[in-house]
Amino acid sequence: MTRPDELPEGSNSSPPSGEQAHFRALERLYASAPINRLFASRLIIPSAGHAVIEFTVDETVYHAAGAVHGTVYFKMLDDAAFYAANSLVSDRFLLTTGFNLLFTRPLKGGKVRAEGRWVSGRRRVYVAEASLIDESGEEIGRGTGTFMRSQHELSALPGYNPGA
């Protein structure tokens, strides 16, 4: 699938609309969050209920024993699950209300992919899960989160612009 920001110059393709516009706006919202200045990461929402975050880790995020700190696992798993769930909600920003995390392998560095998938819920509470996959294809962590609609309208948040 070609993303709008990957179209060749001079392309006659029109901007995305509907669901695709919402997905691209969520990707821009992710990129605009100040916390993401600390991580070289990119969010991709390929379809409703599915989100992928690609990122690279190195020794700058190690704990004292020389592997990636658990905060990185949590942040990327939570974000992937969150955006998988929020891809189903076009009017409100969701909030994480709970998250369970399982570390399955230590990580020293390299390219990592967080894959989030919506599991259930469409009214008040959304449940989504995520897995962290290292560059060799091994799962290094997984988590499941619950998310609820907030009072924050997506359209009022800086970075979220479905018409861009």
Backbone bond lengths (Angstrom), bond angles and torsions (degrees), N, CA, C in turn:
res aa  C-N    CA-C-N  psi(-1)  N-CA   C-N-CA  omega(-1)  CA-C   N-CA-C  phi
1 M - - - 1.436 - - 1.527 108.61 -
2 T 1.312 117.26 130.28 1.457 121.48 178.32 1.512 109.25 -87.70
3 R 1.295 116.58 129.11 1.459 121.42 177.42 1.519 109.07 -86.31
4 P 1.337 117.42 153.27 1.467 120.47 -178.67 1.522 113.73 -56.23
5 D 1.331 117.63 -35.50 1.466 119.57 -178.81 1.523 111.97 -79.53
6 E 1.344 117.22 -0.19 1.459 120.97 178.53 1.525 112.26 -111.11
7 L 1.337 117.61 6.60 1.456 120.72 179.08 1.517 109.90 -70.02
8 P 1.326 117.64 144.29 1.460 119.59 178.74 1.520 110.91 -65.83
9 E 1.340 115.56 150.63 1.456 119.83 177.87 1.513 109.89 -56.84
10 G 1.345 115.25 141.36 1.447 120.04 178.60 1.512 113.47 80.03
11 S 1.327 117.80 5.81 1.456 120.81 179.58 1.515 110.01 -66.58
12 N 1.309 116.96 144.17 1.452 121.99 -179.71 1.520 112.55 -91.47
13 S 1.303 118.42 8.23 1.452 121.48 -178.44 1.521 110.27 -67.44
14 S 1.345 116.29 137.44 1.457 120.76 179.48 1.523 110.17 -82.84
15 P 1.344 116.66 160.22 1.463 119.30 178.69 1.522 110.09 -61.65
16 P 1.326 116.80 154.29 1.462 119.16 -179.63 1.530 110.76 -65.75
17 S 1.311 115.88 156.51 1.458 119.97 176.99 1.517 108.98 -134.23
18 G 1.330 116.42 169.44 1.459 121.94 177.32 1.510 113.26 57.58
19 E 1.317 115.20 -130.12 1.458 122.22 -177.17 1.520 112.13 -58.74
20 Q 1.331 117.63 -43.94 1.464 121.05 -179.43 1.531 111.11 -63.82
21 A 1.319 117.84 -38.32 1.469 120.99 177.24 1.528 110.10 -63.13
22 H 1.326 116.42 -40.32 1.463 121.23 177.49 1.531 110.25 -62.45
23 F 1.324 117.38 -44.86 1.467 120.67 179.57 1.526 110.94 -61.16
24 R 1.326 118.01 -46.30 1.471 121.40 -179.52 1.529 110.21 -64.59
25 A 1.340 117.23 -37.10 1.469 120.44 178.48 1.527 110.32 -66.13
26 L 1.330 118.08 -39.68 1.467 120.42 175.97 1.521 111.14 -63.93
27 E 1.316 117.51 -38.56 1.467 120.81 177.21 1.536 110.38 -62.27
28 R 1.331 116.82 -41.09 1.471 120.17 177.16 1.527 111.04 -67.47
29 L 1.329 116.59 -38.06 1.463 120.78 177.72 1.526 110.18 -60.69
30 Y 1.320 116.64 -45.59 1.470 121.19 177.17 1.536 110.26 -57.38
31 A 1.315 116.22 -48.78 1.473 120.76 -177.71 1.524 111.77 -63.13
32 S 1.329 117.78 -28.30 1.465 121.09 -176.40 1.528 113.61 -83.73
33 A 1.321 118.08 -13.12 1.467 120.70 -177.28 1.526 110.50 -67.01
34 P 1.322 117.89 128.64 1.471 120.83 -178.58 1.533 113.96 -54.06
35 I 1.340 119.06 -35.13 1.468 121.43 179.98 1.521 111.27 -59.87
36 N 1.327 117.04 -30.48 1.462 119.74 -176.19 1.522 113.11 -77.52
37 R 1.316 117.67 -2.25 1.469 120.28 170.19 1.527 110.59 -71.57
38 L 1.323 116.29 -19.38 1.463 121.58 -179.95 1.523 113.04 -85.33
39 F 1.325 116.95 -11.96 1.462 121.48 -175.26 1.518 110.09 -128.77
40 A 1.313 116.66 132.28 1.463 121.02 173.96 1.525 106.64 -81.36
41 S 1.334 116.24 89.11 1.460 119.87 -173.93 1.521 111.00 -140.57
42 R 1.324 114.59 159.65 1.462 121.20 -179.58 1.522 108.94 -141.99
43 L 1.336 116.11 129.82 1.462 122.57 176.86 1.519 109.61 -94.60
44 I 1.328 115.19 136.82 1.464 122.51 174.65 1.530 106.47 -131.28
45 I 1.334 116.75 128.13 1.468 121.27 175.62 1.521 106.48 -113.04
46 P 1.337 117.11 99.49 1.461 120.25 -176.66 1.527 114.04 -78.96
47 S 1.337 116.55 -26.24 1.459 119.68 -178.61 1.527 108.92 -162.14
48 A 1.323 115.67 166.37 1.463 120.75 179.21 1.525 110.15 -58.59
49 G 1.337 115.77 130.65 1.452 120.94 178.61 1.509 115.25 81.15
50 H 1.336 117.85 10.46 1.457 121.27 -178.24 1.528 108.87 -138.40
51 A 1.325 116.85 131.35 1.465 122.19 177.53 1.520 109.29 -139.90
52 V 1.325 115.22 144.09 1.463 121.46 179.17 1.524 107.95 -129.58
53 I 1.312 116.18 133.09 1.464 121.58 173.53 1.515 107.32 -118.88
54 E 1.315 115.44 123.39 1.457 122.03 176.33 1.518 107.39 -103.61
55 F 1.325 116.19 132.87 1.457 119.30 -179.52 1.521 110.10 -153.87
56 T 1.317 114.94 166.77 1.456 122.28 179.73 1.520 108.38 -124.72
57 V 1.318 116.34 137.75 1.463 120.62 177.06 1.525 110.22 -121.49
58 D 1.321 114.44 152.40 1.461 121.48 177.56 1.528 108.45 -147.10
59 E 1.288 117.12 -168.59 1.474 121.63 -173.67 1.529 114.00 -65.07
60 T 1.317 118.28 -13.22 1.475 119.62 178.89 1.532 111.74 -66.66
61 V 1.343 118.36 -15.47 1.471 121.23 179.62 1.536 111.62 -116.67
62 Y 1.342 116.79 23.35 1.463 121.83 178.74 1.525 111.40 -79.73
63 H 1.332 115.57 151.70 1.458 120.96 166.16 1.530 107.47 -88.93
64 A 1.306 117.34 -177.47 1.470 121.96 -173.38 1.527 113.87 -62.67
65 A 1.330 118.35 -22.74 1.461 121.11 -178.96 1.531 113.14 -92.60
66 G 1.323 117.19 8.21 1.460 120.60 171.04 1.513 117.77 84.77
67 A 1.326 117.65 29.22 1.471 121.19 173.82 1.532 107.60 -135.88
68 V 1.313 115.90 169.59 1.466 121.08 -176.75 1.530 110.24 -63.16
69 H 1.332 115.67 133.39 1.456 122.39 -179.33 1.532 110.67 -69.37
70 G 1.313 116.32 148.10 1.460 122.59 -178.34 1.516 114.98 -60.30
71 T 1.340 117.48 -22.98 1.466 118.28 178.30 1.521 111.17 -62.53
72 V 1.327 117.69 -31.09 1.463 121.05 178.37 1.524 109.36 -69.49
73 Y 1.323 116.81 -42.97 1.465 120.63 176.55 1.536 109.10 -56.45
74 F 1.337 115.41 -52.13 1.459 119.13 -177.25 1.522 111.57 -60.51
75 K 1.311 117.64 -49.00 1.462 120.57 -175.98 1.523 111.39 -57.91
76 M 1.307 117.37 -48.11 1.461 120.51 -176.11 1.529 112.32 -72.16
77 L 1.329 117.48 -38.09 1.460 119.77 176.61 1.521 110.96 -66.78
78 D 1.323 116.78 -45.41 1.461 120.89 178.28 1.523 110.56 -60.97
79 D 1.324 117.95 -46.48 1.466 120.87 -179.41 1.527 111.67 -62.20
80 A 1.324 118.06 -43.72 1.466 120.42 -178.71 1.524 110.62 -64.94
81 A 1.323 117.83 -44.73 1.466 120.84 178.18 1.525 110.42 -65.68
82 F 1.330 116.21 -44.15 1.467 121.37 179.18 1.522 111.69 -56.18
83 Y 1.332 117.22 -51.76 1.465 120.11 -176.91 1.526 111.97 -69.84
84 A 1.326 118.12 -27.85 1.463 119.62 172.79 1.528 109.19 -62.67
85 A 1.327 116.54 -44.01 1.465 120.64 178.84 1.523 111.07 -69.98
86 N 1.331 117.90 -45.95 1.474 120.01 -176.62 1.524 112.48 -68.93
87 S 1.327 117.43 -16.68 1.472 119.42 175.04 1.523 110.81 -65.09
88 L 1.334 117.27 -18.31 1.459 122.32 179.09 1.523 112.78 -92.07
89 V 1.334 116.95 -6.47 1.468 122.52 -176.34 1.522 108.23 -122.18
90 S 1.319 117.23 115.58 1.462 119.73 -175.09 1.521 114.25 -101.81
91 D 1.340 117.87 -2.35 1.464 118.42 -177.84 1.524 114.00 -111.45
92 R 1.313 118.98 -27.83 1.467 122.21 -174.09 1.517 112.25 -126.84
93 F 1.317 114.57 150.13 1.458 122.92 171.56 1.522 106.97 -79.96
94 L 1.306 117.43 132.51 1.455 121.11 176.68 1.526 110.02 -86.64
95 L 1.305 116.00 158.30 1.459 122.72 175.04 1.522 108.80 -123.34
96 T 1.321 116.34 141.44 1.464 121.21 175.11 1.521 107.97 -73.54
97 T 1.332 116.77 126.28 1.464 120.60 177.56 1.526 111.87 -107.14
98 G 1.317 116.37 -16.08 1.461 120.53 177.05 1.517 109.01 -168.89
99 F 1.324 115.93 149.83 1.462 119.45 178.74 1.515 109.21 -152.04
100 N 1.326 116.22 127.23 1.464 122.25 175.75 1.517 108.42 -106.79
101 L 1.318 115.89 134.70 1.458 121.92 -171.98 1.520 110.40 -126.86
102 L 1.332 114.58 139.05 1.462 120.92 176.22 1.525 108.15 -128.21
103 F 1.324 115.85 121.76 1.465 121.04 175.18 1.527 106.96 -89.06
104 T 1.331 117.56 123.32 1.460 118.52 -178.65 1.522 113.19 -107.16
105 R 1.321 118.29 -23.50 1.467 122.24 178.58 1.519 109.37 -154.83
106 P 1.343 117.10 146.81 1.466 118.90 173.50 1.525 110.30 -73.84
107 L 1.298 115.66 155.75 1.461 121.82 -179.17 1.520 108.80 -127.05
108 K 1.329 116.28 131.10 1.463 121.34 178.71 1.521 112.10 -95.01
109 G 1.314 117.65 -30.33 1.450 120.10 -179.57 1.510 111.24 159.57
110 G 1.320 114.98 178.60 1.452 120.92 178.74 1.509 112.63 109.24
111 K 1.322 114.19 -167.18 1.458 121.02 -178.92 1.525 109.37 -83.25
112 V 1.327 114.88 137.62 1.456 121.63 -178.39 1.525 108.09 -135.09
113 R 1.323 114.81 149.66 1.466 121.16 178.18 1.528 108.02 -125.48
114 A 1.321 116.70 127.73 1.461 122.22 172.40 1.523 106.69 -103.26
115 E 1.320 116.80 122.70 1.461 121.74 -178.66 1.516 109.00 -114.37
116 G 1.337 116.05 117.07 1.457 121.92 179.86 1.515 111.62 -105.41
117 R 1.346 115.35 142.78 1.459 121.75 -179.95 1.518 109.88 -138.30
118 W 1.319 116.15 131.14 1.455 121.59 173.69 1.527 108.09 -68.24
119 V 1.337 116.92 138.66 1.458 122.22 -178.86 1.529 111.12 -109.49
120 S 1.339 116.74 -50.75 1.464 119.27 -177.69 1.522 110.90 -161.80
121 G 1.337 114.82 168.58 1.455 122.15 176.95 1.513 112.36 91.26
122 R 1.323 115.31 138.23 1.468 120.39 178.03 1.521 111.70 -147.41
123 R 1.300 118.64 3.03 1.464 119.74 -179.11 1.520 110.40 -113.10
124 R 1.326 116.54 -85.22 1.464 120.66 -177.39 1.524 112.73 -92.25
125 V 1.319 117.10 -48.21 1.463 121.25 -175.16 1.528 109.54 -116.71
126 Y 1.309 114.69 132.78 1.465 122.45 176.10 1.518 107.39 -111.48
127 V 1.319 116.57 140.28 1.459 121.89 176.25 1.523 107.02 -117.67
128 A 1.329 115.41 131.34 1.464 120.29 177.86 1.519 108.37 -141.58
129 E 1.319 114.82 155.08 1.461 120.91 179.19 1.524 108.80 -124.91
130 A 1.315 115.16 162.44 1.462 119.81 178.05 1.519 109.77 -148.15
131 S 1.324 114.47 153.53 1.468 122.20 175.89 1.516 108.55 -127.87
132 L 1.325 115.83 145.42 1.467 122.10 172.46 1.517 107.45 -103.86
133 I 1.335 116.11 128.35 1.458 122.05 -178.29 1.525 108.37 -121.86
134 D 1.326 117.08 126.82 1.467 119.62 178.95 1.524 110.34 -80.64
135 E 1.337 116.61 177.37 1.466 119.99 -174.64 1.527 113.88 -68.55
136 S 1.336 117.79 -14.33 1.464 119.73 175.72 1.531 111.72 -90.35
137 G 1.338 117.09 -1.17 1.457 121.29 179.30 1.517 114.95 92.74
138 E 1.346 116.90 3.33 1.464 121.34 -179.72 1.528 111.04 -85.10
139 E 1.326 116.18 139.45 1.465 119.91 173.87 1.528 108.38 -73.74
140 I 1.325 116.26 132.46 1.462 120.35 179.51 1.525 112.43 -115.36
141 G 1.323 116.52 -10.34 1.460 120.39 178.28 1.512 110.22 -173.35
142 R 1.331 115.10 159.50 1.462 119.90 176.36 1.517 108.87 -151.83
143 G 1.309 115.56 159.28 1.452 119.58 179.60 1.515 111.37 -159.16
144 T 1.323 114.01 160.87 1.457 121.88 177.02 1.514 107.88 -131.76
145 G 1.334 115.75 134.05 1.454 120.25 -177.91 1.510 112.94 -128.36
146 T 1.327 114.25 157.93 1.457 121.30 171.11 1.519 107.55 -114.58
147 F 1.329 115.21 142.17 1.459 121.96 -173.45 1.525 108.96 -137.38
148 M 1.339 116.08 141.44 1.460 121.32 179.00 1.520 110.45 -127.76
149 R 1.316 115.17 153.29 1.461 121.07 175.32 1.524 109.51 -62.15
150 S 1.327 115.98 138.44 1.464 121.14 176.80 1.525 109.18 -102.31
151 Q 1.316 115.60 -178.07 1.469 121.45 174.79 1.528 111.17 -82.65
152 H 1.329 117.72 -7.73 1.462 122.18 -176.30 1.527 111.13 -81.81
153 E 1.303 116.12 118.36 1.460 120.37 174.96 1.522 108.39 -75.66
154 L 1.323 116.87 132.41 1.465 120.45 178.78 1.520 110.96 -56.22
155 S 1.317 116.84 -42.54 1.469 120.66 -175.75 1.526 112.75 -62.90
156 A 1.332 118.03 -18.44 1.461 121.42 -179.86 1.539 112.97 -92.09
157 L 1.320 117.39 -6.22 1.465 120.57 -176.11 1.529 110.72 -87.70
158 P 1.339 116.16 135.34 1.469 118.96 176.10 1.527 109.11 -62.18
159 G 1.309 115.92 135.73 1.465 120.46 179.91 1.503 113.09 100.57
160 Y 1.342 117.89 -26.71 1.457 120.10 179.14 1.526 108.82 -92.30
161 N 1.322 115.73 110.06 1.460 120.61 -179.84 1.509 108.22 -145.55
162 P 1.349 117.90 94.63 1.458 119.61 -177.10 1.517 113.94 -67.32
163 G 1.324 118.59 -13.94 1.466 120.95 -179.82 1.525 113.60 -89.30
164 A 1.335 117.31 -4.09 1.477 120.15 -175.92 1.503 111.47 -76.47
